[in-house]
Amino acid sequence: MNIRKNELYIGANYHPHDWPADRWPVDLSMMREAGFNVVRLGHLCWDSFEPADGEYDFAWFDRVMDLCEENGLGVFLDVSMRPAPVWVHRLCPGCNIGARSGRPDAALRRYMEDVADPDYQRYALRFARVLVNRYKDHPALLAFGLCNELGAGYPSYSEASLERFKVWLEKKYGTVEALNRAWAARRWSRRLQSFEDVSFPENEVELGSPEARLDTRRFFSDGIADFMIKLKKTVEECAPGVPHSSNHYSGKNDLGFDLLRYSDDFVDYPGIGHYPGHMMNDKAHYCYMILSERLYEQPNPLWCLEFQAGWFGIAAGPKGWLYSQAMLCLLYRTQMILGWTWRSMLNGEEEFITGLLGHDGYPTPNFDEYRHMAEDFRKLESTGLFPYLPEPKIAIAFSQESQWETQVQPSHFHQPYTESVVQAHRALFDLDLDYNMVNLRDLKKNYEILIVLAHVIMEKKAADTIRAFAENGGTVIMTGYTAVTDETGRAFDVPCPGGLSDVFGIRVAGYLRAGQPGFDGEPVPAERRISFEDGEVVTDLEYSEVLELHGAETIASFENGSPAVTVAPCGKGQAYYLAAESNHTFIEHLLRELTGAVPLPGDVHAREIAPGVRFYVNTGSKSVDIPLEAPGSGLLAGRNYTDVMTLPPYGAELMRFS
């Protein structure tokens, strides 16, 4: 099968190795009858294909692939690199995760292998070549998956990992003197005499310097990304022209990798596991922010390789919720939805995540939700307008390294980095404004507005991008906590925002925290009032900054009269500075002024998919009346509307206006 540009794909994750062979035709025919056109197979079961070193068993899976073809189901086939089989751990001691003491830990659960280990990679890539070559020409094959959730798991502090870390540091710094400067090793008498003196800056007793810990995160990131790139090249060499995607976990707090640094080297169709919960809360907004990060500036639509059904302790959400989230994903450039999982597992670590079928093999309410999605996907697909692939005029700069820096310096950066980005996402979400997540090291497309939030680490290349963007006519919006350190994590010894103070026409002279004494000796209130010319914003702020103006002008003030928002000319453009942590209410007010956008009623969101065509999604539990500027016809309900369209709870509609 081939990916078709204007087709929408819906299906489920299926684990045939968990079920008797006589059940396979039953399950796959049920998928066909539900309107599914794709199924994800092969993940998490390397040792079902290769039970021992070099011994392969594909006969069972050949039958599954043939059954998929018979039922008209395209196969998204994961190249299962993880978990590594027990026999790989036995043959590759360096593959085993090392505890902070360096002692190897037993691989008790999934994702307890060090994918940067060369011996592990030798076995993994050998298996990848065998699997890909066997199925690359099967008529049911739709695409390959580059493993599952790379980035999840555990950092390895093993001796083998430490030796690679020393080599990595020597390549980066060249001399031990340069490493000592970067790590502030003169502090507390921690000077290194050679790279052989290096140890990991974490053990079972204490944490080392923030600078060393930041480099450690970079080292682990490079190891994971290097393996991803090798796997991608292996798949493409064996099966040129076959699409691929990856359900990776780049943003994992305790491991992860710098996706935007490496995305161009391995991403074909961006992929994600999407679990927004069962209400439009902070968790859901975080999931949609990450969805946007995965999209990056890639030209292809997103594939949700895992999509929520039930969850631990939750059999199903409110009726219509999953449907509304699938429709909302279509507004975020999604082409594929694959439910996790087809059938509730009978045992193991995900035993009580409810699937589309229950433990007994009979449909759950989640099955009905997915069948409804499939029906309406076919209707929307018939228009030729999906997947929706806009060219956003707004960009949010994303910095994985700033996330790591806020993690290693939590005493100062109270707002986690990802929360700062979520706040901006919420403002854009409320205003129905499309945006791209971008890498300031390599800005690829043209934008009108660039938003930079708590970009704590500001390397020169990123600062140059911001400066050039404004000088060439763009509008930059920057928040507090930005440009605080250089690329090593060292605080700037020039006015902040470091390297950009002249662009914004300010100097950050100090900062205040809610509940702590201000300069007048009184506790700083958590609730802050920010006065613009056209109104007032009232919101909670834990962190705000005191600014000196050096060419900027104040356009909004805190209650004490100090600048809350400033603007300065920069070349042909302008640079706005918000003197506080990232806050969606604060950012939304400024974006309304700059774009003229206003929210729709209730919990409804929409995009203009094509001239005269708008797609609406109600993410709320109440019906909402949408005033119409012109009469129109609704595709999904099959109705005509004149002045008002009523969207039911968790409903969606594609409107063509006269």
C-alpha positions as CSV (number, residue, x, y, z in Angstrom):
1,M,0.0,0.0,0.0
2,N,1.1,3.6,-0.5
3,I,0.4,6.6,1.6
4,R,-2.1,8.8,-0.2
5,K,-1.7,12.5,0.2
6,N,-5.4,13.3,0.9
7,E,-6.3,10.1,2.8
8,L,-7.0,10.1,6.6
9,Y,-5.9,7.0,8.4
10,I,-7.5,5.5,11.5
11,G,-6.9,2.2,13.3
12,A,-5.4,0.7,16.4
13,N,-2.2,-0.8,17.9
14,Y,-2.4,-4.6,17.8
15,H,-0.2,-7.2,19.5
16,P,-0.9,-10.5,17.8
17,H,1.9,-12.3,19.7
18,D,-0.3,-11.8,22.8
19,W,-3.3,-13.6,21.4
20,P,-4.1,-17.1,20.0
21,A,-3.7,-17.4,16.2
22,D,-7.4,-18.3,15.7
23,R,-8.3,-14.9,17.2
24,W,-6.3,-12.9,14.6
25,P,-8.9,-13.2,11.7
26,V,-11.7,-12.2,14.2
27,D,-9.8,-9.1,15.3
28,L,-8.7,-7.9,11.9
29,S,-12.2,-8.4,10.4
30,M,-13.7,-6.3,13.3
31,M,-11.2,-3.6,12.5
32,R,-12.3,-3.6,8.8
33,E,-16.0,-3.5,9.8
34,A,-15.3,-0.6,12.1
35,G,-14.0,1.4,9.1
36,F,-10.3,1.1,10.0
37,N,-7.8,1.3,7.2
38,V,-4.5,0.9,9.1
39,V,-3.1,-1.2,12.0
40,R,0.2,-0.8,13.9
41,L,2.1,-4.0,14.5
42,G,5.5,-5.3,15.6
43,H,6.4,-3.1,18.5
44,L,7.7,-4.3,21.8
45,C,8.3,-7.9,20.6
46,W,11.8,-8.3,19.2
47,D,12.2,-11.7,20.8
48,S,9.1,-13.0,19.2
49,F,10.9,-12.6,15.8
50,E,14.4,-13.4,17.1
51,P,14.1,-15.7,20.1
52,A,17.8,-16.4,20.2
53,D,20.9,-14.9,18.7
54,G,20.5,-15.2,14.9
55,E,17.6,-17.6,15.1
56,Y,14.5,-16.1,13.4
57,D,10.8,-17.0,13.4
58,F,8.7,-15.1,10.9
59,A,6.1,-17.7,9.9
60,W,3.6,-16.5,12.5
61,F,3.9,-12.9,11.4
62,D,3.7,-13.7,7.7
63,R,0.2,-15.0,8.4
64,V,-0.7,-11.8,10.3
65,M,0.5,-9.6,7.4
66,D,-1.5,-11.7,4.9
67,L,-4.6,-11.4,7.0
68,C,-4.1,-7.6,7.1
69,E,-4.0,-7.6,3.3
70,E,-7.1,-9.7,3.0
71,N,-8.9,-7.2,5.3
72,G,-7.7,-4.1,3.4
73,L,-5.6,-2.9,6.4
74,G,-2.4,-1.1,5.8
75,V,0.4,-2.1,8.2
76,F,2.5,0.4,10.1
77,L,5.3,-2.0,11.0
78,D,7.5,-1.0,13.9
79,V,11.1,-2.1,13.8
80,S,11.2,-3.3,17.3
81,M,14.5,-2.3,18.8
82,R,13.3,-2.1,22.4
83,P,13.0,-3.7,24.8
84,A,16.1,-5.6,24.0
85,P,15.7,-9.4,24.5
86,V,17.2,-11.0,27.5
87,W,19.8,-12.7,25.3
88,V,21.0,-9.3,24.0
89,H,21.6,-8.2,27.6
90,R,23.5,-11.3,28.3
91,L,25.8,-11.0,25.2
92,C,26.3,-7.2,25.6
93,P,27.2,-6.1,29.1
94,G,27.6,-2.5,28.0
95,C,23.9,-2.6,27.0
96,N,22.9,-2.8,30.6
97,I,21.9,0.3,32.4
98,G,24.4,1.4,35.0
99,A,23.1,2.8,38.3
100,R,24.6,6.0,39.7
101,S,27.2,3.9,41.5
102,G,28.2,2.4,38.1
103,R,26.8,-1.0,39.1
104,P,24.7,-2.7,36.4
105,D,21.0,-2.9,37.0
106,A,18.9,-5.9,35.9
107,A,16.6,-5.2,33.0
108,L,13.4,-5.7,35.0
109,R,11.1,-3.8,32.6
110,R,11.1,-2.3,29.2
111,Y,13.5,0.4,28.1
112,M,16.3,-0.7,30.4
113,E,19.0,-0.8,27.7
114,D,21.6,1.7,26.7
115,V,21.0,2.3,23.0
116,A,24.3,4.1,22.6
117,D,26.2,0.9,23.3
118,P,28.0,-0.2,20.1
119,D,27.4,-3.9,20.8
120,Y,23.7,-3.4,21.4
121,Q,23.6,-1.4,18.1
122,R,25.3,-4.2,16.2
123,Y,22.5,-6.7,17.2
124,A,19.7,-4.2,16.9
125,L,20.6,-2.9,13.4
126,R,21.2,-6.5,12.2
127,F,17.7,-7.4,13.3
128,A,16.4,-4.2,11.6
129,R,17.9,-5.2,8.3
130,V,16.4,-8.7,8.4
131,L,12.9,-7.5,9.4
132,V,12.8,-4.6,6.8
133,N,14.1,-6.8,4.0
134,R,11.5,-9.4,4.7
135,Y,8.5,-7.2,4.6
136,K,9.4,-4.1,2.5
137,D,7.6,-5.5,-0.5
138,H,4.6,-7.0,1.2
139,P,1.4,-5.5,-0.3
140,A,0.0,-4.7,3.1
141,L,3.0,-2.6,4.2
142,L,2.2,1.1,4.6
143,A,5.2,2.4,6.5
144,F,7.9,1.5,9.0
145,G,8.3,2.7,12.5
146,L,11.7,3.6,13.9
147,C,11.4,1.8,17.2
148,N,9.1,2.8,20.1
149,E,9.6,5.6,22.6
150,L,13.3,6.2,22.1
151,G,14.2,8.7,24.8
152,A,12.2,7.0,27.4
153,G,14.1,4.8,29.9
154,Y,17.0,5.6,32.1
155,P,20.4,7.3,31.8
156,S,23.3,4.8,32.1
157,Y,26.2,5.6,34.4
158,S,28.1,2.4,33.5
159,E,31.8,2.2,33.0
160,A,31.3,1.7,29.3
161,S,29.1,4.8,29.2
162,L,31.6,6.8,31.2
163,E,34.4,6.0,28.8
164,R,32.3,7.2,25.9
165,F,31.5,10.4,27.9
166,K,35.2,11.1,28.3
167,V,35.7,10.8,24.5
168,W,32.7,13.0,23.9
169,L,34.0,15.7,26.2
170,E,37.5,15.7,24.6
171,K,36.0,16.0,21.2
172,K,33.8,18.9,22.3
173,Y,36.4,20.9,24.4
174,G,39.7,19.8,23.0
175,T,41.7,20.5,26.1
176,V,41.1,19.8,29.8
177,E,41.7,23.5,30.5
178,A,38.7,24.4,28.3
179,L,36.6,21.8,30.1
180,N,37.6,23.2,33.5
181,R,36.5,26.7,32.4
182,A,33.2,25.4,31.1
183,W,32.5,23.4,34.3
184,A,33.7,26.1,36.6
185,A,36.0,23.5,38.1
186,R,38.0,26.2,40.1
187,R,34.9,26.4,42.3
188,W,35.4,24.2,45.4
189,S,38.7,22.8,44.1
190,R,37.3,20.5,41.4
191,R,40.0,21.1,38.8
192,L,40.6,18.1,36.4
193,Q,44.1,17.3,35.4
194,S,43.1,15.2,32.4
195,F,40.0,13.8,30.8
196,E,40.7,10.6,32.7
197,D,39.7,12.4,35.9
198,V,36.1,12.9,34.6
199,S,33.3,11.2,36.4
200,F,29.6,11.5,35.9
201,P,28.2,14.4,37.9
202,E,25.7,12.3,39.7
203,N,26.1,9.5,42.2
204,E,24.0,7.9,45.0
205,V,25.1,10.6,47.4
206,E,25.2,13.9,45.6
207,L,24.8,15.9,42.4
208,G,27.7,17.7,40.7
209,S,27.8,21.1,39.2
210,P,24.9,22.3,37.0
211,E,27.3,22.9,34.1
212,A,28.6,19.3,34.2
213,R,25.0,17.9,34.5
214,L,24.0,20.0,31.5
215,D,26.8,18.4,29.4
216,T,25.7,15.0,30.7
217,R,22.2,15.5,29.3
218,R,23.7,16.6,26.0
219,F,25.9,13.5,25.9
220,F,22.9,11.1,26.5
221,S,20.9,13.1,23.9
222,D,23.6,12.7,21.3
223,G,23.8,8.9,22.0
224,I,20.1,8.4,21.5
225,A,19.9,10.6,18.4
226,D,23.0,9.0,16.8
227,F,21.2,5.6,17.1
228,M,18.0,7.0,15.7
229,I,19.9,8.3,12.7
230,K,21.6,5.0,12.2
231,L,18.3,3.2,12.3
232,K,16.7,5.6,9.9
233,K,19.6,5.1,7.4
234,T,19.3,1.3,7.8
235,V,15.6,1.4,7.0
236,E,16.0,3.7,4.0
237,E,18.9,1.7,2.6
238,C,16.9,-1.5,2.8
239,A,13.6,-0.1,1.7
240,P,14.1,3.1,-0.3
241,G,11.0,5.2,-0.8
242,V,9.0,3.5,2.0
243,P,7.7,6.1,4.5
244,H,8.7,6.0,8.1
245,S,7.8,7.6,11.4
246,S,8.7,7.3,15.1
247,N,6.8,7.3,18.3
248,H,9.9,8.7,20.2
249,Y,9.9,10.3,23.6
250,S,12.3,13.2,23.1
251,G,10.9,15.3,26.0
252,K,11.3,12.7,28.7
253,N,12.3,14.5,31.9
254,D,15.0,12.1,33.1
255,L,16.4,11.2,29.7
256,G,15.1,12.3,26.3
257,F,17.0,14.0,23.5
258,D,17.2,17.3,21.7
259,L,14.6,16.7,18.9
260,L,14.9,20.0,17.1
261,R,18.7,19.6,16.8
262,Y,18.4,16.3,15.0
263,S,14.9,16.2,13.5
264,D,16.0,16.9,10.0
265,D,18.3,13.9,10.1
266,F,15.7,11.2,10.9
267,V,12.1,12.5,10.7
268,D,10.0,11.6,7.7
269,Y,6.4,11.7,9.0
270,P,6.5,13.2,12.5
271,G,5.0,10.8,15.0
272,I,3.7,10.9,18.6
273,G,1.8,9.1,21.3
274,H,-1.1,11.3,22.2
275,Y,-2.8,10.9,25.6
276,P,-4.7,14.2,26.4
277,G,-6.7,12.7,29.3
278,H,-10.5,13.2,29.6
279,M,-10.9,17.0,29.9
280,M,-9.3,20.1,28.3
281,N,-7.0,20.8,31.3
282,D,-3.3,21.5,31.8
283,K,-2.4,17.9,30.8
284,A,-4.3,18.2,27.5
285,H,-2.7,21.5,26.7
286,Y,0.8,20.0,27.4
287,C,0.0,17.2,25.0
288,Y,-1.0,19.6,22.2
289,M,2.1,21.7,22.8
290,I,4.3,18.5,22.5
291,L,2.3,17.6,19.4
292,S,3.3,21.0,17.9
293,E,6.9,20.4,18.9
294,R,6.9,17.1,16.9
295,L,5.5,18.9,13.9
296,Y,8.4,21.3,14.1
297,E,8.8,22.9,10.6
298,Q,8.3,19.6,8.8
299,P,6.3,19.5,5.5
300,N,4.5,16.2,6.2
301,P,1.4,15.8,8.5
302,L,1.5,14.2,11.9
303,W,0.8,10.6,12.7
304,C,-0.6,9.8,16.1
305,L,0.9,6.4,16.4
306,E,-0.7,5.9,19.8
307,F,-4.0,7.7,20.6
308,Q,-5.9,7.5,23.8
309,A,-8.7,5.0,24.4
310,G,-9.1,4.3,28.1
311,W,-6.4,4.8,30.8
312,F,-5.4,3.3,34.1
313,G,-8.5,3.1,36.2
314,I,-10.6,4.8,33.5
315,A,-12.5,2.5,31.2
316,A,-13.8,5.3,28.9
317,G,-14.2,9.1,29.1
318,P,-17.3,11.1,28.6
319,K,-19.2,10.1,25.5
320,G,-17.8,12.0,22.6
321,W,-14.6,13.1,24.3
322,L,-12.2,10.9,22.2
323,Y,-14.1,11.8,19.0
324,S,-13.6,15.5,19.8
325,Q,-9.9,15.1,20.4
326,A,-9.4,13.2,17.2
327,M,-11.2,16.1,15.4
328,L,-9.1,18.6,17.3
329,C,-6.0,16.8,16.1
330,L,-7.1,17.4,12.5
331,L,-6.7,21.1,13.3
332,Y,-3.1,20.3,14.3
333,R,-2.1,18.8,11.0
334,T,-2.8,15.2,11.9
335,Q,-3.3,12.5,9.2
336,M,-3.3,9.2,11.3
337,I,-5.0,8.1,14.5
338,L,-4.0,4.7,16.0
339,G,-5.8,3.8,19.2
340,W,-3.9,2.4,22.2
341,T,-4.8,-0.3,22.3
342,W,-7.0,-2.7,20.4
343,R,-7.7,-5.1,23.2
344,S,-7.1,-4.6,26.9
345,M,-4.1,-6.6,27.9
346,L,-4.6,-9.6,30.1
347,N,-1.4,-9.1,32.1
348,G,1.8,-7.1,32.3
349,E,2.5,-3.4,33.2
350,E,-0.4,-2.1,31.2
351,E,-2.9,-4.7,32.2
352,F,-5.6,-2.2,33.3
353,I,-5.4,0.3,30.4
354,T,-8.8,-0.3,28.8
355,G,-8.6,-0.7,25.0
356,L,-11.2,-0.7,22.2
357,L,-12.1,-4.2,23.2
358,G,-12.3,-5.3,26.8
359,H,-10.3,-8.2,28.4
360,D,-13.0,-10.5,27.2
361,G,-12.6,-9.5,23.6
362,Y,-15.9,-7.6,23.3
363,P,-16.2,-3.9,22.3
364,T,-16.0,-1.2,24.9
365,P,-17.5,2.3,24.5
366,N,-14.1,3.3,23.2
367,F,-14.8,1.1,20.1
368,D,-17.9,3.1,19.3
369,E,-16.0,6.3,19.6
370,Y,-13.4,5.1,17.1
371,R,-16.1,3.8,14.7
372,H,-17.6,7.3,14.8
373,M,-14.2,8.8,14.1
374,A,-13.8,6.5,11.1
375,E,-17.2,7.4,9.7
376,D,-16.5,11.1,9.8
377,F,-12.9,10.7,8.6
378,R,-14.3,9.2,5.4
379,K,-16.7,12.1,5.0
380,L,-13.9,14.7,5.6
381,E,-11.5,12.8,3.4
382,S,-14.0,13.0,0.5
383,T,-13.5,16.8,0.3
384,G,-9.8,16.5,-0.6
385,L,-9.0,19.2,2.0
386,F,-7.4,17.0,4.7
387,P,-4.9,16.7,6.2
388,Y,-4.9,20.4,7.0
389,L,-1.4,21.8,6.3
390,P,-1.3,25.5,7.0
391,E,1.7,27.8,6.7
392,P,1.7,29.5,10.1
393,K,2.8,33.1,10.5
394,I,3.6,32.6,14.2
395,A,6.5,30.7,15.6
396,I,7.5,29.6,19.1
397,A,11.2,29.0,19.8
398,F,11.7,25.7,21.5
399,S,14.9,24.9,23.5
400,Q,15.4,21.4,24.9
401,E,18.6,22.6,26.5
402,S,16.7,25.3,28.4
403,Q,14.4,22.6,29.7
404,W,17.5,20.8,31.0
405,E,18.9,24.0,32.5
406,T,15.7,24.7,34.5
407,Q,15.8,21.1,35.7
408,V,19.4,21.4,37.0
409,Q,18.8,24.9,38.5
410,P,15.3,24.6,40.1
411,S,16.1,26.9,43.0
412,H,16.0,29.8,40.5
413,F,13.8,28.7,37.7
414,H,10.6,27.9,39.6
415,Q,8.5,27.7,36.4
416,P,9.5,24.5,34.5
417,Y,10.5,25.3,31.0
418,T,7.8,23.2,29.4
419,E,5.2,24.9,31.5
420,S,6.4,28.3,30.0
421,V,5.8,26.9,26.5
422,V,2.4,25.5,27.5
423,Q,1.4,28.9,28.6
424,A,2.1,30.4,25.2
425,H,0.4,27.4,23.5
426,R,-2.8,28.1,25.6
427,A,-2.9,31.7,24.4
428,L,-2.6,30.6,20.7
429,F,-5.1,27.8,21.3
430,D,-7.7,30.1,22.7
431,L,-7.3,32.5,19.8
432,D,-7.2,29.7,17.2
433,L,-3.9,30.8,15.8
434,D,-1.7,28.3,14.0
435,Y,2.0,28.2,14.9
436,N,5.2,26.3,14.3
437,M,7.7,25.2,16.9
438,V,11.1,26.3,15.7
439,N,14.8,25.9,16.4
440,L,16.6,29.2,16.7
441,R,19.8,27.6,15.5
442,D,18.1,27.0,12.1
443,L,15.0,29.0,11.4
444,K,13.7,27.5,8.1
445,K,10.5,29.5,7.2
446,N,9.2,33.0,7.2
447,Y,7.1,34.2,10.1
448,E,5.6,37.5,11.2
449,I,5.8,36.9,14.9
450,L,8.5,35.0,16.9
451,I,7.7,34.1,20.5
452,V,10.7,33.4,22.8
453,L,9.8,32.0,26.2
454,A,12.2,31.3,29.1
455,H,14.9,30.5,26.5
456,V,17.3,30.4,29.5
457,I,20.3,29.3,27.5
458,M,21.1,31.8,24.7
459,E,23.9,30.8,22.5
460,K,25.2,33.3,20.0
461,K,23.7,31.7,17.0
462,A,20.2,31.8,18.6
463,A,20.7,35.5,19.6
464,D,21.8,36.3,16.0
465,T,18.6,34.7,14.7
466,I,16.4,36.8,17.0
467,R,18.3,40.0,16.1
468,A,18.1,39.3,12.3
469,F,14.4,38.4,12.6
470,A,13.5,41.8,14.1
471,E,15.9,43.8,11.9
472,N,14.2,42.2,8.8
473,G,10.8,43.3,9.8
474,G,9.5,40.7,12.2
475,T,7.9,41.1,15.6
476,V,9.6,39.4,18.5
477,I,7.9,38.7,21.8
478,M,10.2,37.7,24.7
479,T,9.4,36.8,28.3
480,G,11.4,36.9,31.5
481,Y,13.8,34.1,32.4
482,T,15.2,34.5,28.9
483,A,18.9,34.9,27.8
484,V,20.1,34.3,31.4
485,T,23.1,32.1,30.6
486,D,25.4,31.3,27.7
487,E,25.7,27.8,26.1
488,T,27.8,26.4,29.0
489,G,25.2,27.4,31.6
490,R,27.4,30.3,32.8
491,A,25.4,33.4,33.8
492,F,26.0,36.4,31.5
493,D,28.3,39.1,32.8
494,V,26.6,41.7,30.5
495,P,23.2,43.3,30.9
496,C,20.3,40.8,30.4
497,P,18.7,39.6,28.3
498,G,22.3,38.6,27.5
499,G,23.4,39.5,24.0
500,L,20.0,41.0,23.3
501,S,19.7,43.9,25.7
502,D,20.1,46.4,22.9
503,V,17.5,44.7,20.7
504,F,14.9,45.0,23.3
505,G,16.1,48.4,24.6
506,I,16.1,47.3,28.2
507,R,18.2,46.0,31.1
508,V,16.8,43.5,33.6
509,A,17.8,45.2,36.8
510,G,16.3,42.7,39.2
511,Y,13.4,40.4,39.9
512,L,10.6,39.9,42.3
513,R,8.8,36.8,43.6
514,A,5.3,36.5,44.9
515,G,5.2,36.4,48.7
516,Q,8.7,37.7,49.1
517,P,9.5,41.3,50.2
518,G,9.6,43.8,47.4
519,F,11.9,46.8,47.2
520,D,9.4,48.7,49.4
521,G,9.6,45.9,52.1
522,E,6.0,44.7,51.4
523,P,5.3,41.2,50.2
524,V,4.9,41.0,46.5
525,P,1.3,40.0,45.7
526,A,0.7,36.8,43.7
527,E,-2.2,38.5,41.9
528,R,-0.8,41.2,39.6
529,R,-2.7,43.9,37.7
530,I,-1.2,44.9,34.4
531,S,-2.6,48.0,32.7
532,F,-2.6,48.4,28.9
533,E,-4.1,51.4,27.1
534,D,-7.1,49.3,26.1
535,G,-7.7,47.5,29.4
536,E,-6.4,45.6,32.3
537,V,-5.1,42.1,32.8
538,V,-5.4,40.4,36.2
539,T,-3.4,37.2,36.6
540,D,-1.2,35.3,39.1
541,L,2.6,35.7,38.6
542,E,5.2,34.0,40.8
543,Y,8.1,35.8,39.0
544,S,8.4,39.3,37.6
545,E,11.3,41.5,36.6
546,V,12.3,45.1,37.2
547,L,13.4,46.8,34.0
548,E,15.5,49.8,33.2
549,L,14.6,51.3,29.8
550,H,17.4,52.1,27.4
551,G,15.5,52.9,24.2
552,A,12.3,50.9,24.8
553,E,9.0,52.4,25.8
554,T,6.4,51.1,28.2
555,I,3.1,49.9,26.8
556,A,1.8,48.2,29.9
557,S,2.6,48.7,33.6
558,F,2.3,46.8,36.9
559,E,0.2,48.2,39.7
560,N,3.3,50.0,41.1
561,G,4.0,51.7,37.8
562,S,7.0,49.7,36.8
563,P,7.1,48.4,33.2
564,A,5.3,45.2,32.5
565,V,5.5,45.2,28.7
566,T,7.9,47.2,26.6
567,V,8.5,47.7,22.9
568,A,11.6,48.8,21.1
569,P,12.2,49.4,17.4
570,C,14.8,47.1,15.8
571,G,15.7,47.7,12.2
572,K,12.4,47.2,10.2
573,G,10.7,45.3,13.1
574,Q,10.0,45.6,16.8
575,A,10.9,43.8,20.0
576,Y,8.4,43.3,22.8
577,Y,9.5,42.3,26.3
578,L,7.1,40.8,28.9
579,A,8.7,41.4,32.3
580,A,7.5,38.2,33.9
581,E,7.4,34.5,33.6
582,S,5.3,33.1,30.8
583,N,1.6,33.5,31.4
584,H,-1.2,32.7,28.9
585,T,-3.5,35.5,30.0
586,F,-0.7,38.0,29.7
587,I,0.5,36.7,26.3
588,E,-3.1,36.4,24.9
589,H,-3.8,40.0,25.6
590,L,-0.8,41.1,23.7
591,L,-1.5,38.7,20.8
592,R,-5.0,40.1,20.5
593,E,-3.6,43.6,20.1
594,L,-1.0,42.4,17.5
595,T,-3.3,40.0,15.4
596,G,-6.9,41.1,16.0
597,A,-7.8,37.5,16.8
598,V,-10.7,36.9,19.3
599,P,-11.9,33.5,20.8
600,L,-15.0,31.7,19.5
601,P,-17.9,31.1,22.0
602,G,-17.6,28.4,24.6
603,D,-15.0,25.7,24.1
604,V,-15.2,25.8,20.3
605,H,-12.1,26.0,18.0
606,A,-11.9,26.4,14.3
607,R,-9.7,26.9,11.3
608,E,-10.4,28.1,7.7
609,I,-9.4,24.9,5.9
610,A,-9.9,26.5,2.5
611,P,-11.5,29.7,1.1
612,G,-15.1,29.6,2.3
613,V,-14.6,26.4,4.3
614,R,-14.2,26.3,8.1
615,F,-13.8,23.3,10.4
616,Y,-15.3,23.6,13.9
617,V,-14.6,21.4,17.0
618,N,-16.4,21.7,20.3
619,T,-14.1,20.5,23.1
620,G,-16.6,21.1,25.8
621,S,-19.5,19.2,27.4
622,K,-22.2,21.8,26.5
623,S,-23.9,22.7,23.2
624,V,-22.6,26.0,21.7
625,D,-24.4,28.3,19.3
626,I,-22.0,29.7,16.7
627,P,-23.2,32.9,14.9
628,L,-22.6,32.7,11.2
629,E,-21.8,35.6,8.9
630,A,-23.3,33.8,5.9
631,P,-25.5,30.8,5.2
632,G,-23.7,27.5,4.9
633,S,-24.0,23.7,4.7
634,G,-22.6,21.3,7.2
635,L,-21.0,18.1,5.8
636,L,-21.0,15.9,8.9
637,A,-24.6,16.6,10.0
638,G,-25.9,16.9,6.5
639,R,-27.7,20.2,7.3
640,N,-28.0,23.7,6.0
641,Y,-27.7,26.7,8.4
642,T,-28.6,30.3,8.0
643,D,-27.7,32.6,11.0
644,V,-26.6,30.1,13.7
645,M,-25.0,26.7,13.8
646,T,-25.4,24.7,17.0
647,L,-22.5,22.4,17.8
648,P,-23.4,19.5,20.2
649,P,-21.2,18.6,23.1
650,Y,-17.9,17.2,21.8
651,G,-19.2,17.7,18.3
652,A,-17.5,18.8,15.0
653,E,-18.7,20.2,11.7
654,L,-17.2,21.2,8.4
655,M,-19.0,24.3,7.1
656,R,-19.1,25.5,3.4
657,F,-20.4,29.0,3.2
658,S,-22.3,30.4,0.3
